[in-house]
Amino acid sequence: MNTQSLYYFLEVAKELNITSVSRRLFISQQSLSNRIKQLERYFGVKLFHRKPSLKLTYAGEQLVTAASKIINIEENIKLQFNDILDNKFGCIRVGSAPIRALSCIPEILPVFNEKYPNVKVILTEFGSLEEEKRLLKGEIDLHIGINNENNPNNINKKLLKNKMYFIVPIQLLNKYIKGDVETFIKHSKHGASVRDFEKFPFMLRPEPNLLTEIIKNYMEEIGVIPNIYFESNTHEILLSLCRKGLGIIVVTQIFLHYMIKNGYLSENSDICAFPILHNGQIVYTEVSVSYLKCRYLPKYTKDFLRITENVFNNIAQTYPQ
């Protein structure tokens, strides 16, 4: 038995489809089947039920747990030896939602690459729930997002109280605000509630989406049905239409940082940013970076974490003009 066979076994256990796994791993179906049979002979048990479809036996389920630990131990010792030899080669697998990655990865990687040009970074871009599952499975090393602080398997480092903002076209303020618009803008720079914009058209991301759910819940609390004019999963499309005066969008401080850095929001822009208030309090979510307690962190990963914290400290200082 070797760890390569255990790796192949785990991949088959995930998909329960030898054809699919063999294609993905560039190994023939026959070779992959032989690896599984060798493990079954070695342990003296059946690991899979073959009919009517491939399914783990009870023994196979036990081996999934044990094999995952064995492979994790092997990977950890390799990383430790790499540090001992001071080899600046390796790989970091990072998971983050697309909009979060868009705003922070372009600032993290140039600094990291300057010190570790031979360390490969692989980014996956799913929502926080999916990326947290991938972290627990060992499919990524770090997760930047909204993490479950109660998970005993993770170490969470808080990065940012990620404030939520209304991005409002001045064109719509002129249309809907009764009274002096400049006075409203000055007053609302410190925060605005959904009641201030209950008649405005909104452009939101389709559910399930945390920001959309929050706005709808706040509207429901005051007995208002939100006027949702347009929905899209792409922030850049929503922002483009917002700048054309078609509706309010809702963003977090991370995307606000991206907007300011790329010149979308300035003193002379055609949109305004107002922090979202609820019951007199600024609304925010906690963003953190998480990794598994059982995972050894090589020096380059620790440096990646340090750079990430510095970037988010900078984002925390981002305020609309």
Legacy VTK file of the C-alpha trace (Angstrom):
# vtk DataFile Version 3.0
C-alpha trace
ASCII
DATASET POLYDATA
POINTS 321 float
0.000 0.000 0.000
1.142 3.555 -0.691
-0.382 6.993 -0.240
-0.923 7.366 -3.990
-3.374 4.464 -3.872
-5.125 6.068 -0.919
-5.352 9.321 -2.867
-6.975 7.530 -5.804
-9.353 5.780 -3.416
-10.428 9.107 -1.873
-11.079 10.636 -5.277
-13.279 7.690 -6.277
-15.046 7.876 -2.907
-15.901 11.519 -3.585
-17.382 11.056 -7.039
-18.404 7.379 -6.961
-17.669 7.269 -10.686
-14.501 5.547 -11.890
-14.881 6.810 -15.469
-15.097 10.443 -14.382
-12.199 10.159 -11.929
-9.953 8.364 -14.410
-10.496 11.125 -16.982
-9.837 13.887 -14.456
-6.661 12.240 -13.112
-5.393 11.097 -16.532
-5.229 7.445 -15.516
-6.861 4.530 -17.325
-10.030 3.041 -15.837
-8.288 -0.324 -15.627
-5.342 1.093 -13.656
-7.671 2.948 -11.318
-9.802 -0.177 -10.741
-6.634 -2.194 -10.087
-5.540 0.331 -7.435
-8.866 -0.084 -5.627
-8.654 -3.894 -5.842
-5.088 -3.816 -4.463
-6.317 -1.864 -1.434
-9.164 -4.339 -0.937
-6.703 -7.246 -1.027
-4.334 -5.453 1.341
-7.032 -4.770 3.940
-9.020 -7.940 3.261
-12.345 -6.090 2.923
-14.607 -4.767 0.184
-14.397 -0.994 -0.029
-17.200 -0.464 -2.573
-20.473 -2.058 -3.498
-20.303 -2.382 -7.309
-24.009 -2.970 -7.996
-26.490 -1.512 -8.771
-24.134 1.496 -8.662
-20.825 2.296 -7.015
-21.290 2.917 -3.289
-18.990 2.862 -0.266
-19.247 -0.086 2.097
-19.043 0.489 5.839
-15.347 -0.480 5.649
-14.906 2.007 2.802
-16.429 4.789 4.917
-13.954 4.029 7.700
-11.053 4.105 5.252
-12.142 7.528 3.948
-11.625 8.938 7.446
-8.315 7.160 8.006
-6.930 7.834 4.509
-7.734 11.547 4.785
-5.703 11.724 8.010
-2.802 9.749 6.510
-2.601 11.986 3.438
-2.845 15.097 5.606
0.057 13.815 7.755
2.137 13.145 4.637
1.411 16.606 3.212
2.251 18.253 6.554
5.603 16.482 6.855
6.490 17.419 3.272
5.719 21.059 4.071
7.810 20.909 7.249
10.774 19.403 5.367
10.360 22.085 2.714
10.698 24.737 5.439
13.747 22.952 6.931
15.436 22.996 3.518
14.256 26.615 2.971
12.938 25.719 -0.459
10.809 28.617 -1.679
8.700 26.332 -3.832
5.165 25.243 -3.158
1.488 25.899 -3.714
-1.270 27.748 -1.849
-4.924 26.996 -2.601
-7.145 29.952 -1.701
-10.937 30.069 -1.737
-12.931 33.299 -1.846
-16.169 34.630 -3.302
-15.578 36.277 -6.729
-16.260 39.867 -5.646
-14.050 39.492 -2.565
-11.269 38.019 -4.672
-11.611 40.804 -7.262
-11.039 43.414 -4.578
-8.185 41.867 -2.569
-6.230 39.274 -4.596
-4.798 41.854 -7.081
-3.309 43.671 -4.072
-2.059 40.558 -2.261
-0.376 38.691 -5.118
2.123 41.332 -6.375
3.608 41.656 -2.880
3.607 37.893 -2.335
5.057 37.120 -5.784
7.962 39.477 -5.229
9.131 37.318 -2.313
7.925 33.910 -3.540
7.967 33.860 -7.359
8.092 30.042 -7.375
5.084 29.468 -5.113
1.977 28.789 -7.175
-1.341 30.282 -6.023
-4.578 28.561 -7.064
-7.778 30.551 -6.532
-11.264 29.036 -6.428
-14.249 31.388 -6.438
-17.401 30.093 -4.785
-19.646 31.482 -2.057
-18.593 31.355 1.594
-20.635 28.247 2.453
-19.168 26.240 -0.428
-15.604 27.418 0.223
-15.891 26.519 3.912
-16.953 22.995 2.917
-13.943 22.810 0.585
-11.670 23.936 3.433
-12.956 21.183 5.731
-12.405 18.609 2.971
-8.807 19.786 2.556
-9.441 20.992 -1.002
-8.194 24.510 -0.182
-5.648 25.783 2.345
-7.132 29.194 3.142
-10.631 30.635 2.976
-11.151 34.394 2.859
-14.799 35.071 3.623
-17.636 34.828 6.128
-16.660 31.858 8.261
-18.327 29.794 10.967
-16.510 30.876 14.125
-17.957 27.937 16.051
-16.291 25.294 13.886
-13.782 23.538 16.177
-11.660 22.376 13.218
-10.812 25.885 12.013
-8.606 28.743 13.093
-10.218 32.062 12.142
-8.344 35.358 11.946
-10.634 38.365 11.705
-9.776 40.689 8.839
-12.528 43.274 8.531
-15.863 44.538 9.795
-17.206 44.683 6.264
-19.669 47.602 6.252
-22.590 47.621 3.835
-23.327 50.623 1.590
-26.122 51.933 -0.595
-24.712 53.164 -3.908
-27.231 55.727 -5.133
-27.246 57.623 -8.464
-27.488 61.396 -8.000
-30.027 61.325 -10.834
-32.393 59.313 -8.627
-31.759 61.536 -5.598
-32.857 64.539 -7.664
-35.967 62.633 -8.744
-37.137 61.166 -5.413
-35.778 63.312 -2.575
-38.108 66.035 -1.400
-36.168 69.076 -0.302
-32.534 70.019 -0.768
-30.526 67.098 -2.197
-27.167 68.496 -1.086
-28.406 68.648 2.500
-29.628 65.047 2.267
-26.281 63.866 0.883
-24.322 65.659 3.614
-26.590 64.279 6.340
-26.548 60.707 4.949
-22.761 60.409 4.566
-22.758 58.961 8.095
-25.552 56.510 7.341
-28.955 55.996 5.722
-31.727 53.470 6.295
-33.974 51.589 3.865
-36.778 53.977 4.801
-34.836 56.819 3.150
-35.006 54.915 -0.161
-38.254 52.956 0.105
-39.598 54.420 -3.169
-36.352 54.097 -5.134
-35.771 51.297 -7.678
-33.201 48.722 -6.542
-30.896 46.483 -8.543
-29.860 43.457 -6.495
-28.259 40.056 -6.815
-30.702 37.120 -7.030
-31.335 35.121 -3.879
-29.782 33.310 -2.168
-27.555 36.310 -1.475
-26.803 37.757 1.954
-26.994 41.438 0.971
-30.257 40.957 -0.927
-31.801 39.027 1.966
-30.775 41.744 4.453
-32.328 44.555 2.374
-35.549 42.613 1.819
-35.811 41.823 5.541
-35.296 45.463 6.503
-37.945 46.526 3.965
-40.339 43.926 5.322
-39.837 45.250 8.862
-41.167 48.672 7.820
-43.972 47.183 5.730
-42.531 48.082 2.324
-42.277 45.854 -0.737
-38.914 46.659 -2.392
-39.030 47.942 -5.955
-36.519 45.546 -7.533
-36.030 46.733 -11.090
-33.178 44.438 -12.137
-31.255 41.395 -10.876
-27.788 40.150 -11.815
-25.014 38.113 -10.206
-22.354 40.358 -11.753
-21.344 43.374 -9.665
-19.767 45.131 -12.641
-23.079 45.039 -14.564
-24.998 46.323 -11.536
-22.461 49.117 -11.033
-22.572 50.116 -14.718
-26.373 50.376 -14.663
-26.298 52.218 -11.334
-23.986 54.844 -12.851
-26.531 55.280 -15.642
-29.159 56.158 -13.044
-31.290 53.019 -13.245
-31.332 52.021 -9.587
-29.659 51.662 -6.190
-27.179 48.842 -5.648
-25.906 47.431 -2.352
-22.195 46.721 -1.872
-19.776 45.979 0.936
-16.733 47.972 1.985
-14.515 45.514 0.103
-16.179 46.342 -3.224
-16.334 50.028 -2.257
-12.545 49.911 -1.946
-12.381 48.463 -5.473
-14.695 51.224 -6.757
-12.636 54.032 -5.237
-9.331 52.510 -6.339
-10.583 52.278 -9.924
-12.049 55.781 -10.053
-15.747 54.874 -9.957
-16.410 56.912 -6.833
-14.963 60.393 -6.304
-16.063 63.943 -5.484
-17.260 64.503 -9.042
-18.844 61.097 -9.690
-22.501 60.598 -10.574
-23.149 58.245 -7.643
-23.034 58.534 -3.843
-22.191 55.962 -1.179
-24.099 55.864 2.119
-23.379 53.407 4.963
-26.477 51.319 5.724
-28.072 51.948 9.102
-30.464 49.634 10.909
-31.891 50.670 14.261
-29.284 53.417 14.359
-26.324 51.029 13.902
-23.997 50.573 10.930
-24.659 47.196 9.274
-21.646 44.961 8.645
-20.519 41.363 8.303
-17.300 39.867 9.702
-14.748 38.785 7.107
-11.967 36.478 8.249
-9.322 34.166 6.874
-9.598 30.545 8.001
-7.421 27.450 7.868
-7.539 23.990 9.419
-5.983 23.471 12.854
-4.496 20.165 11.711
-2.807 21.766 8.710
0.865 22.705 8.930
1.448 26.213 7.566
4.763 26.633 5.751
6.580 29.944 5.978
5.271 31.137 2.618
1.658 30.549 3.722
2.280 32.488 6.938
3.674 35.335 4.836
0.612 35.146 2.564
-1.548 35.527 5.684
0.494 38.502 6.873
0.182 40.241 3.501
-3.561 39.515 3.448
-3.982 41.116 6.878
-2.075 44.210 5.704
-4.268 44.523 2.612
-7.447 44.283 4.681
-6.110 46.832 7.168
-5.828 49.158 4.178
-9.363 48.305 3.016
-10.635 49.126 6.528
-9.412 52.697 6.022
-11.503 53.108 2.855
-14.226 55.725 3.097
-16.236 57.448 0.350
-15.445 61.117 -0.188
LINES 1 322
321 0 1 2 3 4 5 6 7 8 9 10 11 12 13 14 15 16 17 18 19 20 21 22 23 24 25 26 27 28 29 30 31 32 33 34 35 36 37 38 39 40 41 42 43 44 45 46 47 48 49 50 51 52 53 54 55 56 57 58 59 60 61 62 63 64 65 66 67 68 69 70 71 72 73 74 75 76 77 78 79 80 81 82 83 84 85 86 87 88 89 90 91 92 93 94 95 96 97 98 99 100 101 102 103 104 105 106 107 108 109 110 111 112 113 114 115 116 117 118 119 120 121 122 123 124 125 126 127 128 129 130 131 132 133 134 135 136 137 138 139 140 141 142 143 144 145 146 147 148 149 150 151 152 153 154 155 156 157 158 159 160 161 162 163 164 165 166 167 168 169 170 171 172 173 174 175 176 177 178 179 180 181 182 183 184 185 186 187 188 189 190 191 192 193 194 195 196 197 198 199 200 201 202 203 204 205 206 207 208 209 210 211 212 213 214 215 216 217 218 219 220 221 222 223 224 225 226 227 228 229 230 231 232 233 234 235 236 237 238 239 240 241 242 243 244 245 246 247 248 249 250 251 252 253 254 255 256 257 258 259 260 261 262 263 264 265 266 267 268 269 270 271 272 273 274 275 276 277 278 279 280 281 282 283 284 285 286 287 288 289 290 291 292 293 294 295 296 297 298 299 300 301 302 303 304 305 306 307 308 309 310 311 312 313 314 315 316 317 318 319 320
